[in-house]
Amino acid sequence: MITEIRIAELRPTQLTIGLIEVRRKQKHLAGLDHNARRDFLRAHPIPAVRGPAGHLFITDHHHLGRAALEADVEHGFVTVEADLSTLAGDAFWLEMDRQRWVHPLDANGVRHRYGAIPHHLDKLADDIYRSLAGHVRDAGGYAKTPTAFAEFVWADFFRRSLAIEDVEADFDGAVTRAIGLALSDAARGLPGFGAQT
């Protein structure tokens, strides 16, 4: 069931997002009139899990949620995948991890305690490699897949191959190089591999 919510109340389940990808989505939302924006958000509900104190913890579409916030959109839509509101503290987060609904890794791929996950979407840190992974997927470098946090797997793959200075200096050039990497045998086994083969 799709439910309307205040976007600012949504809780993230990861530490980072790709701000370049957020800006692209923000621009799209800002270019729509009120009714078209509402229809778009209803057609792209954010999956969430009801957690302690009834808070909604989103399990995907963090970029869309952050983009909506930055485009001054107050309300969006969620689909509640599960109700874990009877669990508290570590029990909640351990079940979220078991279901692969949480990704407590930072922009360097280092795992943190669950308590490091911010309570608000506007506190998520930037990971330019996550933006790179999103752009490569959209360009056909790999297929969209239901694998949880697949874009982060790709971000870590690109992080090992492309220097941060090069990605920051020429993002479009890095996307082109990353597409080549995504289609190479080195990427075999990653979720969505072989999109153009």
MARVOTI-585862 format. One record per residue (C-alpha): residue number from 1; residue in three letters; y, z, x. Coordinates in Angstrom, 1 decimal, decimal comma, always signed. Each point is the difference from the previous one (the first is absolute). Example, Ala and Ser with C-alpha at 12.3 -4.5 7.8 and 13.67 -1.06 7.14 Angstrom:
// MARVOTI-585862
<node 1; "ala"; <-4,5; +7,8; +12,3>>,
<node 2; "ser"; <+3,4; -0,7; +1,4>>,
END
This chain:
// MARVOTI-585862
<node 1; "met"; <+0,0; +0,0; +0,0>>,
<node 2; "ile"; <+3,5; -0,9; +1,3>>,
<node 3; "thr"; <+2,5; +2,8; -0,1>>,
<node 4; "glu"; <+3,7; -0,1; +0,6>>,
<node 5; "ile"; <+1,3; +2,5; +2,7>>,
<node 6; "arg"; <+3,0; +0,9; +2,1>>,
<node 7; "ile"; <-0,6; -1,7; +3,3>>,
<node 8; "ala"; <+1,7; +2,8; +2,0>>,
<node 9; "glu"; <-2,7; +2,4; -1,2>>,
<node 10; "leu"; <-2,9; -1,9; +1,5>>,
<node 11; "arg"; <-1,7; +1,6; +3,0>>,
<node 12; "pro"; <-1,1; -2,2; +2,9>>,
<node 13; "thr"; <-3,5; +0,2; +1,6>>,
<node 14; "gln"; <+0,9; -1,5; +3,4>>,
<node 15; "leu"; <+2,5; +0,6; +2,8>>,
<node 16; "thr"; <+1,5; -3,4; +0,6>>,
<node 17; "ile"; <+1,0; -3,3; -1,6>>,
<node 18; "gly"; <+1,4; -3,2; +1,3>>,
<node 19; "leu"; <+3,7; -0,1; -0,7>>,
<node 20; "ile"; <+0,3; -3,8; +0,5>>,
<node 21; "glu"; <-2,5; -0,4; -2,9>>,
<node 22; "val"; <+1,9; +2,6; -2,1>>,
<node 23; "arg"; <+3,3; -1,9; +0,5>>,
<node 24; "arg"; <-1,7; -3,2; -1,1>>,
<node 25; "lys"; <-1,3; +1,6; -3,2>>,
<node 26; "gln"; <+3,3; +1,8; -0,6>>,
<node 27; "lys"; <+1,8; -3,4; +0,2>>,
<node 28; "his"; <-2,4; -1,4; -2,6>>,
<node 29; "leu"; <+0,6; +2,9; -2,4>>,
<node 30; "ala"; <+3,7; +0,0; +0,5>>,
<node 31; "gly"; <+0,0; -3,7; -1,0>>,
<node 32; "leu"; <-1,5; +0,6; -3,4>>,
<node 33; "asp"; <+1,9; +1,0; -3,1>>,
<node 34; "his"; <-1,0; +3,3; -1,7>>,
<node 35; "asn"; <-2,6; -1,5; -2,3>>,
<node 36; "ala"; <-1,6; -2,2; +2,6>>,
<node 37; "arg"; <-0,2; +2,9; +2,4>>,
<node 38; "arg"; <-1,6; +2,2; -2,6>>,
<node 39; "asp"; <-2,5; -2,7; -0,9>>,
<node 40; "phe"; <-0,8; -0,5; +3,8>>,
<node 41; "leu"; <-0,6; +3,7; +0,5>>,
<node 42; "arg"; <-2,1; +0,3; -3,1>>,
<node 43; "ala"; <-2,1; -3,0; +1,3>>,
<node 44; "his"; <-0,4; +1,8; +3,4>>,
<node 45; "pro"; <-0,8; +3,6; -0,9>>,
<node 46; "ile"; <-0,3; +2,5; +2,9>>,
<node 47; "pro"; <-3,5; +1,6; +0,2>>,
<node 48; "ala"; <+0,2; +3,7; +0,1>>,
<node 49; "val"; <-2,1; +3,2; -0,1>>,
<node 50; "arg"; <+1,1; +3,1; -1,9>>,
<node 51; "gly"; <-0,1; +2,9; +2,5>>,
<node 52; "pro"; <+1,1; +3,6; +0,2>>,
<node 53; "ala"; <+2,7; +1,1; -2,3>>,
<node 54; "gly"; <-0,4; -3,3; -1,9>>,
<node 55; "his"; <+1,8; -2,0; +2,8>>,
<node 56; "leu"; <-0,9; -3,7; +0,2>>,
<node 57; "phe"; <-1,2; -1,0; +3,5>>,
<node 58; "ile"; <+0,1; -3,8; +0,4>>,
<node 59; "thr"; <-2,9; -1,7; +1,7>>,
<node 60; "asp"; <+1,5; -3,4; +0,5>>,
<node 61; "his"; <+3,2; -2,0; -0,4>>,
<node 62; "his"; <+2,1; +2,4; +2,1>>,
<node 63; "his"; <+2,1; -2,9; +1,0>>,
<node 64; "leu"; <+0,8; -1,0; -3,6>>,
<node 65; "gly"; <+0,8; +3,6; -0,8>>,
<node 66; "arg"; <+2,4; +0,4; +2,9>>,
<node 67; "ala"; <+1,5; -3,4; -0,7>>,
<node 68; "ala"; <+0,7; +1,1; -3,6>>,
<node 69; "leu"; <+1,6; +3,2; +1,2>>,
<node 70; "glu"; <+2,3; -1,9; +2,4>>,
<node 71; "ala"; <+0,9; -2,5; -2,7>>,
<node 72; "asp"; <+1,1; +2,9; -2,2>>,
<node 73; "val"; <-2,8; -0,5; -2,5>>,
<node 74; "glu"; <-0,7; +3,3; -1,7>>,
<node 75; "his"; <-3,1; -0,7; -2,0>>,
<node 76; "gly"; <-3,3; -1,8; +0,8>>,
<node 77; "phe"; <-3,6; +0,0; -1,2>>,
<node 78; "val"; <-3,2; +1,6; +1,2>>,
<node 79; "thr"; <-3,6; -0,1; -0,8>>,
<node 80; "val"; <-1,8; +3,3; +0,6>>,
<node 81; "glu"; <-3,3; -0,6; +1,8>>,
<node 82; "ala"; <-1,2; +3,6; +0,0>>,
<node 83; "asp"; <+1,0; +3,5; -1,0>>,
<node 84; "leu"; <-0,5; +2,4; +2,9>>,
<node 85; "ser"; <+2,6; +2,5; -1,4>>,
<node 86; "thr"; <-2,6; +2,8; +0,0>>,
<node 87; "leu"; <-0,3; -0,2; +3,8>>,
<node 88; "ala"; <+2,5; +1,7; +2,3>>,
<node 89; "gly"; <+1,0; -0,1; +3,6>>,
<node 90; "asp"; <-2,7; -1,2; +2,4>>,
<node 91; "ala"; <-2,5; -0,6; -2,8>>,
<node 92; "phe"; <+2,3; -2,6; -1,5>>,
<node 93; "trp"; <+0,7; -1,8; +3,2>>,
<node 94; "leu"; <-3,6; +0,0; +1,1>>,
<node 95; "glu"; <-1,0; -1,7; -3,2>>,
<node 96; "met"; <+2,9; -2,5; +0,4>>,
<node 97; "asp"; <-1,4; -0,7; +3,5>>,
<node 98; "arg"; <-3,5; -0,3; -1,3>>,
<node 99; "gln"; <+1,1; -2,6; -2,5>>,
<node 100; "arg"; <+2,1; -1,8; +2,7>>,
<node 101; "trp"; <+3,2; +0,7; -1,9>>,
<node 102; "val"; <+2,0; +1,5; +2,9>>,
<node 103; "his"; <+1,0; -1,4; +3,3>>,
<node 104; "pro"; <+1,6; +2,8; +2,2>>,
<node 105; "leu"; <+0,5; -2,2; +3,1>>,
<node 106; "asp"; <+3,4; -0,5; +1,6>>,
<node 107; "ala"; <+1,6; -3,2; +1,4>>,
<node 108; "asn"; <-2,0; +0,5; +3,2>>,
<node 109; "gly"; <-3,3; +0,3; -1,8>>,
<node 110; "val"; <-0,3; +3,7; +0,6>>,
<node 111; "arg"; <-1,5; +2,1; -2,7>>,
<node 112; "his"; <+2,0; +3,0; -1,3>>,
<node 113; "arg"; <-0,7; +3,0; -2,3>>,
<node 114; "tyr"; <+0,4; -0,8; -3,7>>,
<node 115; "gly"; <+3,1; +2,3; -0,1>>,
<node 116; "ala"; <+1,8; -2,6; +2,2>>,
<node 117; "ile"; <+0,0; -2,4; -3,0>>,
<node 118; "pro"; <+3,5; +0,1; -1,5>>,
<node 119; "his"; <+0,5; +0,9; -3,6>>,
<node 120; "his"; <+2,4; -2,9; -0,8>>,
<node 121; "leu"; <-0,2; -3,8; +0,6>>,
<node 122; "asp"; <+3,4; +0,0; +1,6>>,
<node 123; "lys"; <-1,3; +2,1; +2,9>>,
<node 124; "leu"; <-2,7; -2,4; +1,1>>,
<node 125; "ala"; <+0,5; -1,2; +3,6>>,
<node 126; "asp"; <+0,2; -3,6; +1,1>>,
<node 127; "asp"; <-2,9; -1,8; +1,7>>,
<node 128; "ile"; <+1,0; -3,5; +0,9>>,
<node 129; "tyr"; <-3,6; -0,9; +0,6>>,
<node 130; "arg"; <-0,7; +0,8; -3,7>>,
<node 131; "ser"; <+2,7; -2,5; -0,9>>,
<node 132; "leu"; <-1,6; -2,5; +2,4>>,
<node 133; "ala"; <-3,4; +0,5; -1,7>>,
<node 134; "gly"; <+1,5; -0,7; -3,4>>,
<node 135; "his"; <+1,8; -3,1; +1,1>>,
<node 136; "val"; <-3,2; -1,4; +1,7>>,
<node 137; "arg"; <-2,0; +0,7; -3,2>>,
<node 138; "asp"; <+2,6; -1,8; -2,1>>,
<node 139; "ala"; <+0,0; -3,0; +2,4>>,
<node 140; "gly"; <-3,8; -0,3; -0,4>>,
<node 141; "gly"; <-1,1; +1,6; +3,2>>,
<node 142; "tyr"; <-2,4; +2,2; -1,8>>,
<node 143; "ala"; <-1,0; +0,5; -3,7>>,
<node 144; "lys"; <+1,2; +2,8; -2,2>>,
<node 145; "thr"; <-2,9; +2,3; -0,4>>,
<node 146; "pro"; <-0,9; +3,1; -2,1>>,
<node 147; "thr"; <-0,8; +1,9; +3,3>>,
<node 148; "ala"; <+2,2; +3,1; +0,0>>,
<node 149; "phe"; <+2,9; -0,2; +2,4>>,
<node 150; "ala"; <-1,2; -3,3; +1,4>>,
<node 151; "glu"; <+3,6; -0,9; +1,1>>,
<node 152; "phe"; <+0,0; +3,0; +2,3>>,
<node 153; "val"; <-3,2; -1,1; +1,6>>,
<node 154; "trp"; <+1,7; -3,4; +0,7>>,
<node 155; "ala"; <+3,1; +1,8; +1,2>>,
<node 156; "asp"; <-2,0; +1,9; +2,5>>,
<node 157; "phe"; <-1,7; -3,2; +1,1>>,
<node 158; "phe"; <+3,4; -1,7; +0,6>>,
<node 159; "arg"; <+1,4; +3,2; +1,7>>,
<node 160; "arg"; <-2,7; -0,4; +2,7>>,
<node 161; "ser"; <+0,9; -3,7; +0,7>>,
<node 162; "leu"; <+3,8; -0,4; -0,5>>,
<node 163; "ala"; <+2,6; +2,0; +1,9>>,
<node 164; "ile"; <+2,4; +2,0; -2,2>>,
<node 165; "glu"; <+3,0; -1,5; +1,9>>,
<node 166; "asp"; <-1,2; -3,5; -0,9>>,
<node 167; "val"; <-0,5; +0,8; -3,6>>,
<node 168; "glu"; <+3,4; +1,6; -0,3>>,
<node 169; "ala"; <+1,8; -2,8; +1,8>>,
<node 170; "asp"; <-1,6; -2,9; -1,9>>,
<node 171; "phe"; <-1,8; +1,1; -3,1>>,
<node 172; "asp"; <-0,5; -3,5; -1,3>>,
<node 173; "gly"; <-1,5; -1,1; +3,3>>,
<node 174; "ala"; <-2,2; +3,1; +0,0>>,
<node 175; "val"; <-1,3; -1,0; -3,5>>,
<node 176; "thr"; <-0,9; -3,4; +1,3>>,
<node 177; "arg"; <-1,9; +1,5; +3,0>>,
<node 178; "ala"; <-1,6; +2,6; -2,2>>,
<node 179; "ile"; <-1,3; -2,8; -2,4>>,
<node 180; "gly"; <-1,7; -1,5; +3,0>>,
<node 181; "leu"; <-1,6; +3,3; +0,9>>,
<node 182; "ala"; <-1,1; +0,6; -3,6>>,
<node 183; "leu"; <-1,8; -3,3; -0,1>>,
<node 184; "ser"; <-1,7; +0,6; +3,4>>,
<node 185; "asp"; <-3,5; +1,4; +0,7>>,
<node 186; "ala"; <+1,7; +3,2; +1,3>>,
<node 187; "ala"; <+0,8; +0,8; -3,7>>,
<node 188; "arg"; <-3,5; -0,6; -1,3>>,
<node 189; "gly"; <-1,2; +3,0; -2,0>>,
<node 190; "leu"; <+3,5; +1,1; -1,1>>,
<node 191; "pro"; <+0,4; +0,1; -3,8>>,
<node 192; "gly"; <+1,0; -3,4; -1,4>>,
<node 193; "phe"; <-0,8; -1,9; +3,2>>,
<node 194; "gly"; <-0,5; -3,7; -0,3>>,
<node 195; "ala"; <+2,7; -0,8; -2,7>>,
<node 196; "gln"; <+0,6; -3,5; +1,3>>,
<node 197; "thr"; <-3,5; -0,8; +1,4>>,
END
